[in-house]
Amino acid sequence: MVTKYGFTLVALVVPLVTYIPSDGFEVHRKAVPHVPTRRTQLHSTSMPTTKRPSKNQHTSGLRFKASTMYKSKDAPLPQCNNSVDKLTSFFDTDKTYFHLLAKGTRNRVHDVDKHQVPKYLDRWTKEAHMLGCDKPTTNDLLLALSVTTPFLVLVLKVTAIIGVKLVWRSYSCQSTHESIKLPEYQFILLDQSFSADGPPPLVFIFNQLTGINKTAKGTYEQPNHALFTATAEPSQDRRRVAFVSNMTAEINVRFPELLLKLLPVRKEVIEKEGSASLKKNMERDVHPGVDLFRNAYVDWLKE
């Protein structure tokens, strides 16, 4: 049961993630801000190694890591003098990014008051630096994403605060050496909490099995890192565009050492299987959102 629940918890965290971009494109990519300044090169595509949660005599840490990349079908790039500006205006349209995160009715997404941005700015800046992303400002957005999922007789809720930044990428064609700047969303996980509702004895067991860094009765935070990017990638002839998502996540969970010792498999096996489960759920949950985003763009072109 503990192993099954551990994998279920991993699946619950999946919708909260934001991720590192891949270098596997045919064009060269560099980060450029909206106002031309010095260009900055993206960091490594692998999640930076973080220290495992420190052990004590009662608990032990489990770490799950996964990443995935998905590319949508291509769509027309507006053939006009301001085609890039037109594409950018789609990315900049109010709540367009909801298509990437909501994924139907499973997730609930809403904006967070911009006055809350300074509260998270220090952590956002540190996470962005670690993940190789652009530095946030007080003009960027915060989102709250909530997932509610039944588990046995409990109702589990995961709530996350996500930082959203719109940046521009420079693509250089290898044959012509021409460049084009296209928009990209960067979603960074800044904070999250887990809670359970149901019969008090089962809620107590849930809290004992999964809780670390207790912040309120029945509510806990996990030391996780996640990045999700959605980028417009042009074709070589610059007549079409595809939308590429790159995702990476690291989830750290604490369990009582006694329970881990009672499991029939080694801790390393649990982490390997849990990471595989995380990757599978990432692919299931995030890929459809990219397709919804692409379809919304096609519909927007027809307006």
C-alpha positions as CSV (number, residue, x, y, z in Angstrom):
1,M,0.0,0.0,0.0
2,V,2.8,2.4,0.8
3,T,4.5,1.8,-2.5
4,K,1.1,2.2,-4.3
5,Y,0.5,5.4,-2.4
6,G,4.0,6.7,-3.1
7,F,3.4,6.4,-6.8
8,T,-0.1,8.0,-6.5
9,L,1.5,11.0,-4.7
10,V,4.0,11.3,-7.5
11,A,1.1,11.4,-10.0
12,L,-0.6,14.1,-8.0
13,V,2.4,16.4,-8.2
14,V,2.8,16.1,-12.0
15,P,0.3,18.9,-12.9
16,L,2.4,21.3,-10.8
17,V,5.6,21.0,-12.7
18,T,7.5,23.4,-14.9
19,Y,10.5,22.2,-16.9
20,I,13.9,22.7,-18.6
21,P,14.1,23.1,-22.3
22,S,15.8,20.7,-24.6
23,D,18.8,21.5,-26.9
24,G,17.6,19.1,-29.6
25,F,16.3,21.6,-32.1
26,E,17.5,22.1,-35.6
27,V,18.0,25.8,-34.9
28,H,20.3,27.5,-32.5
29,R,18.5,29.0,-29.4
30,K,19.5,31.9,-27.2
31,A,17.4,33.8,-24.7
32,V,16.7,37.4,-25.5
33,P,14.5,39.7,-23.5
34,H,11.7,41.7,-25.1
35,V,13.9,44.8,-25.1
36,P,17.2,44.1,-26.9
37,T,20.0,43.7,-24.3
38,R,22.9,41.3,-23.9
39,R,21.9,37.7,-24.8
40,T,22.2,34.9,-22.3
41,Q,22.8,31.3,-23.1
42,L,20.5,28.7,-21.5
43,H,22.1,26.4,-18.9
44,S,22.3,22.6,-19.1
45,T,19.1,20.8,-19.9
46,S,19.5,18.4,-16.9
47,M,18.0,19.3,-13.6
48,P,20.7,20.7,-11.2
49,T,21.6,18.3,-8.5
50,T,20.2,19.2,-5.1
51,K,21.1,17.8,-1.8
52,R,18.8,15.1,-0.5
53,P,16.7,16.0,2.5
54,S,18.7,15.4,5.6
55,K,18.0,12.2,7.4
56,N,17.1,11.8,11.1
57,Q,16.4,8.8,13.1
58,H,12.7,8.6,12.0
59,T,12.5,9.5,8.4
60,S,14.3,8.9,5.1
61,G,14.1,10.6,1.7
62,L,12.9,9.4,-1.6
63,R,13.7,11.3,-4.8
64,F,11.8,11.1,-8.1
65,K,13.2,12.8,-11.3
66,A,11.9,12.8,-14.8
67,S,11.8,14.9,-18.0
68,T,10.0,14.8,-21.3
69,M,9.7,16.8,-24.5
70,Y,6.7,17.1,-26.8
71,K,6.3,18.8,-30.2
72,S,2.8,19.6,-31.6
73,K,1.8,19.3,-35.3
74,D,2.9,22.4,-37.1
75,A,0.6,25.3,-38.0
76,P,0.8,28.3,-40.4
77,L,3.0,31.2,-39.4
78,P,1.2,34.4,-40.4
79,Q,2.7,35.5,-43.7
80,C,2.9,39.2,-43.3
81,N,5.5,41.8,-42.4
82,N,4.7,41.6,-38.7
83,S,4.2,37.8,-38.5
84,V,6.3,37.5,-35.4
85,D,4.4,40.3,-33.7
86,K,1.2,38.6,-34.6
87,L,2.4,35.3,-33.1
88,T,3.6,37.2,-30.0
89,S,0.2,38.8,-29.5
90,F,-1.3,35.3,-29.3
91,F,1.1,34.4,-26.5
92,D,0.4,37.7,-24.8
93,T,-3.4,37.3,-25.1
94,D,-5.0,37.2,-21.6
95,K,-5.1,33.7,-20.2
96,T,-3.9,32.0,-23.4
97,Y,-1.5,29.9,-21.1
98,F,-4.5,28.3,-19.4
99,H,-4.7,25.9,-22.4
100,L,-1.3,24.6,-21.4
101,L,-2.1,24.1,-17.7
102,A,-5.9,23.4,-17.3
103,K,-6.0,20.3,-19.5
104,G,-9.8,20.0,-19.5
105,T,-11.4,19.9,-16.1
106,R,-8.8,18.1,-14.1
107,N,-6.9,21.2,-13.0
108,R,-8.2,24.6,-11.8
109,V,-6.1,27.6,-12.6
110,H,-6.5,31.2,-11.6
111,D,-4.4,34.3,-11.5
112,V,-2.8,35.4,-8.2
113,D,-3.0,39.1,-7.2
114,K,0.1,40.9,-8.7
115,H,0.7,42.4,-5.3
116,Q,1.8,38.9,-4.2
117,V,4.7,38.8,-6.7
118,P,7.3,40.6,-4.4
119,K,6.6,37.9,-1.7
120,Y,7.8,35.2,-4.1
121,L,10.4,37.2,-6.0
122,D,13.5,36.1,-4.1
123,R,12.6,32.4,-4.4
124,W,11.6,32.9,-8.0
125,T,14.9,34.5,-8.8
126,K,16.9,31.7,-7.1
127,E,14.9,29.0,-8.9
128,A,15.2,30.7,-12.2
129,H,19.0,31.0,-11.8
130,M,19.3,27.3,-10.9
131,L,17.1,26.2,-13.8
132,G,18.7,28.4,-16.4
133,C,15.7,30.7,-16.9
134,D,15.3,34.5,-17.3
135,K,15.3,36.6,-14.2
136,P,11.8,37.5,-13.1
137,T,10.5,41.0,-12.3
138,T,7.5,42.4,-10.5
139,N,5.7,42.7,-13.9
140,D,5.6,38.9,-14.3
141,L,2.6,36.8,-13.4
142,L,1.7,34.3,-10.6
143,L,-0.8,31.5,-11.1
144,A,-2.4,29.2,-8.5
145,L,-3.1,25.7,-9.8
146,S,-5.2,23.2,-7.8
147,V,-5.7,19.5,-8.4
148,T,-8.3,17.5,-6.4
149,T,-8.2,13.7,-6.7
150,P,-10.1,11.0,-4.8
151,F,-7.9,8.3,-3.2
152,L,-9.7,5.5,-1.5
153,V,-12.0,7.3,1.0
154,L,-9.9,10.4,1.0
155,V,-10.0,13.5,-1.2
156,L,-6.5,14.7,-1.9
157,K,-5.8,18.3,-2.9
158,V,-2.5,19.7,-4.2
159,T,-2.2,23.5,-4.6
160,A,0.8,25.2,-6.3
161,I,2.0,28.7,-6.9
162,I,3.6,29.0,-10.3
163,G,5.6,31.9,-11.7
164,V,4.9,32.7,-15.4
165,K,7.3,34.7,-17.6
166,L,7.0,35.4,-21.3
167,V,10.4,35.7,-23.0
168,W,11.7,35.7,-26.6
169,R,14.0,33.2,-28.2
170,S,16.4,33.8,-31.1
171,Y,16.4,31.1,-33.8
172,S,19.3,31.1,-36.2
173,C,18.9,29.2,-39.5
174,Q,22.1,27.2,-40.2
175,S,21.9,27.6,-44.0
176,T,21.1,31.3,-44.2
177,H,22.4,32.5,-40.8
178,E,19.2,34.6,-40.5
179,S,17.6,34.9,-37.1
180,I,14.0,35.2,-35.9
181,K,12.7,35.9,-32.4
182,L,9.7,33.9,-31.2
183,P,7.9,33.8,-27.8
184,E,8.3,31.3,-25.0
185,Y,6.5,30.7,-21.7
186,Q,8.5,29.8,-18.7
187,F,6.5,28.3,-15.8
188,I,8.5,27.8,-12.5
189,L,7.1,26.0,-9.4
190,L,7.5,28.3,-6.5
191,D,5.4,26.8,-3.7
192,Q,3.0,24.0,-3.1
193,S,0.9,22.3,-0.4
194,F,-0.8,19.0,0.0
195,S,-3.9,18.3,2.1
196,A,-6.3,15.5,2.7
197,D,-10.0,15.5,3.7
198,G,-11.8,12.4,5.0
199,P,-12.1,10.3,8.1
200,P,-9.8,11.7,10.8
201,P,-7.9,8.5,11.4
202,L,-7.1,8.1,7.7
203,V,-6.1,11.7,7.4
204,F,-3.8,11.2,10.3
205,I,-2.2,8.2,8.6
206,F,-1.8,10.2,5.4
207,N,-0.1,13.0,7.2
208,Q,2.3,10.6,9.0
209,L,3.2,8.9,5.7
210,T,3.7,11.9,3.5
211,G,4.1,15.1,5.6
212,I,7.2,17.1,5.9
213,N,7.6,20.8,6.9
214,K,4.2,20.9,8.5
215,T,2.6,24.3,8.0
216,A,-0.9,23.7,9.2
217,K,-3.0,20.9,10.5
218,G,-3.4,18.4,7.6
219,T,-1.3,20.6,5.2
220,Y,2.3,20.0,4.2
221,E,4.9,21.4,1.8
222,Q,7.4,19.3,-0.2
223,P,10.9,20.5,-1.3
224,N,10.4,20.1,-5.1
225,H,11.8,21.8,-8.2
226,A,10.1,22.0,-11.5
227,L,10.2,23.9,-14.8
228,F,7.8,23.8,-17.8
229,T,8.5,25.7,-21.0
230,A,6.3,26.1,-24.1
231,T,8.1,27.5,-27.1
232,A,7.1,28.5,-30.7
233,E,9.6,26.8,-33.0
234,P,9.7,27.8,-36.7
235,S,10.2,25.6,-39.7
236,Q,13.3,26.0,-41.8
237,D,11.4,27.9,-44.5
238,R,9.9,30.2,-41.8
239,R,6.4,29.5,-43.2
240,R,5.1,27.3,-40.4
241,V,5.5,27.0,-36.6
242,A,5.2,24.2,-34.1
243,F,4.8,24.4,-30.3
244,V,7.4,22.6,-28.2
245,S,7.1,21.8,-24.5
246,N,10.0,20.7,-22.4
247,M,9.5,19.5,-18.9
248,T,11.6,18.4,-16.0
249,A,10.8,17.8,-12.3
250,E,12.4,16.7,-9.1
251,I,10.2,15.6,-6.3
252,N,11.5,14.8,-2.8
253,V,9.3,12.8,-0.4
254,R,10.0,11.8,3.2
255,F,8.8,8.5,4.6
256,P,9.2,6.9,8.0
257,E,12.4,4.7,7.8
258,L,10.5,1.8,9.4
259,L,8.0,1.7,6.6
260,L,10.7,1.8,4.0
261,K,12.5,-1.1,5.7
262,L,9.3,-3.2,5.6
263,L,8.9,-2.8,1.8
264,P,9.9,-5.9,-0.3
265,V,12.1,-3.8,-2.6
266,R,15.1,-1.6,-2.2
267,K,14.8,2.2,-1.9
268,E,16.6,2.6,-5.3
269,V,14.0,0.4,-7.0
270,I,11.2,2.5,-5.6
271,E,12.9,5.7,-6.8
272,K,13.5,4.2,-10.3
273,E,9.9,3.0,-10.6
274,G,8.5,6.2,-9.1
275,S,10.5,8.3,-11.6
276,A,9.2,6.1,-14.5
277,S,5.6,6.6,-13.2
278,L,6.3,10.4,-12.9
279,K,7.5,10.5,-16.6
280,K,4.4,8.6,-17.8
281,N,2.0,10.9,-16.0
282,M,3.9,13.9,-17.3
283,E,3.4,12.7,-20.8
284,R,-0.3,11.9,-20.2
285,D,-1.1,15.2,-18.6
286,V,1.0,17.8,-20.4
287,H,1.1,16.7,-24.0
288,P,-2.7,17.2,-24.5
289,G,-2.3,20.7,-23.2
290,V,0.2,21.5,-25.9
291,D,-2.2,20.2,-28.5
292,L,-5.0,22.4,-27.1
293,F,-2.7,25.4,-27.2
294,R,-1.9,24.7,-30.9
295,N,-5.6,24.3,-31.8
296,A,-6.4,27.5,-29.9
297,Y,-3.7,29.3,-32.0
298,V,-5.2,27.9,-35.3
299,D,-8.7,29.1,-34.3
300,W,-7.2,32.5,-33.3
301,L,-5.7,32.9,-36.8
302,K,-9.1,32.5,-38.3
303,E,-10.6,35.4,-36.3
